Amino acid sequence: MPSKPPSDPPKQPSVPKPDDGQGSVVAERKAARTKPPRMYQVVMLNDDFTPMEFVVMVLQEYFRLDLEAATLVMLKIHHEGRAVCGVYSKDVAATKVELVQAAARRSGHPLQCLMEAA
């Protein structure tokens, strides 16, 4: 008669051990808060050579001001030496400054435009 290999003792049901926290990883999710982009104001400076009509045209074309608002900003530039044309994010403000300066150069005017942190 063939001999039977010895049988393994019956397995006891495993009892879970209390977790002492070692080996565990707890990931906490922090709410991601983004800051709004820093804003910059586009400022146009007065000079004695650029015609007022050109300044009004630039304000209408590049800053989307109506005729009345563009005229008021142009007069402020004329009387105070400078005026804020608009407040934008950094990339938009830089683009507007470049567009205004390129238009002034094309037309042969020394109009100056710059951006400042708002």
C-alpha positions in Angstrom: 0.0 0.0 0.0 1.3 3.3 -0.9 2.1 5.5 2.0 0.4 8.8 2.3 2.5 11.8 2.8 2.0 13.4 6.1 -0.7 15.9 5.9 -0.3 19.5 6.9 -2.0 20.6 10.1 -5.2 22.6 9.4 -4.7 26.3 9.0 -6.0 28.6 11.7 -8.1 31.5 10.5 -5.8 34.6 10.4 -6.8 37.3 12.8 -5.9 40.8 11.6 -3.4 42.5 13.8 -4.1 46.0 15.0 -2.5 48.6 12.8 0.1 50.6 14.6 0.5 53.1 11.7 3.9 51.9 10.7 4.2 51.3 7.0 1.1 53.3 6.2 1.2 56.3 4.0 -1.5 59.0 4.3 -1.6 61.5 1.5 -3.3 64.8 2.3 -4.7 66.8 -0.5 -4.3 70.5 -0.2 -6.7 72.7 -2.1 -4.8 74.2 -4.9 -5.2 78.0 -4.8 -3.9 79.9 -7.8 -3.3 83.6 -7.5 -4.8 85.9 -10.1 -2.2 87.1 -12.6 -0.4 90.3 -11.7 -1.8 93.2 -13.5 0.0 96.0 -15.5 -1.2 99.3 -16.6 -0.4 100.6 -20.1 0.7 104.3 -19.8 1.0 106.7 -22.7 3.3 109.7 -22.4 2.9 113.2 -23.8 5.2 114.7 -26.4 5.1 117.9 -28.4 5.1 116.3 -31.8 2.5 113.6 -32.0 -0.8 114.9 -33.3 -3.8 114.6 -31.0 -5.8 112.9 -33.7 -3.2 110.2 -34.0 -3.4 109.5 -30.2 -7.2 109.3 -30.4 -7.0 106.9 -33.3 -4.4 104.7 -31.4 -6.6 104.7 -28.3 -9.7 103.7 -30.4 -7.9 101.0 -32.4 -5.7 99.3 -29.8 -7.6 100.0 -26.5 -11.1 99.8 -27.9 -12.2 103.1 -26.5 -15.1 105.0 -28.1 -14.4 108.5 -29.5 -15.5 110.3 -26.3 -13.4 108.2 -24.0 -10.4 108.3 -26.3 -10.7 112.1 -26.5 -10.8 112.3 -22.7 -7.7 110.1 -22.3 -5.9 112.1 -24.9 -6.6 115.3 -23.1 -5.4 113.8 -19.9 -2.2 112.8 -21.6 -1.9 116.3 -23.0 -2.5 118.2 -19.8 -0.9 115.9 -17.2 1.9 114.4 -19.3 0.7 110.8 -19.0 -2.4 108.7 -18.7 -3.3 105.1 -18.1 -4.9 103.6 -21.2 -5.9 100.3 -19.7 -4.9 97.6 -17.2 -4.1 94.1 -18.4 -2.1 90.9 -17.6 1.6 91.1 -18.3 1.5 89.5 -21.8 -1.4 91.6 -23.0 0.0 94.8 -21.7 3.4 94.1 -23.4 1.7 93.3 -26.6 -0.3 96.6 -26.5 2.8 98.6 -25.8 4.6 97.0 -28.8 1.6 97.6 -31.1 1.3 101.3 -30.1 5.0 101.9 -30.6 5.1 100.1 -33.9 2.1 102.2 -35.2 3.9 105.4 -34.0 7.1 104.4 -35.8 5.2 103.6 -39.0 3.6 107.0 -38.9 6.8 108.8 -38.0 5.7 109.9 -34.5 7.7 109.8 -31.4 4.8 108.7 -29.2 6.0 106.7 -26.2 4.0 104.0 -24.4 5.1 101.9 -21.5 3.8 99.4 -18.9 3.9 99.6 -15.1 2.9 97.3 -12.4 -0.6 98.2 -11.3 
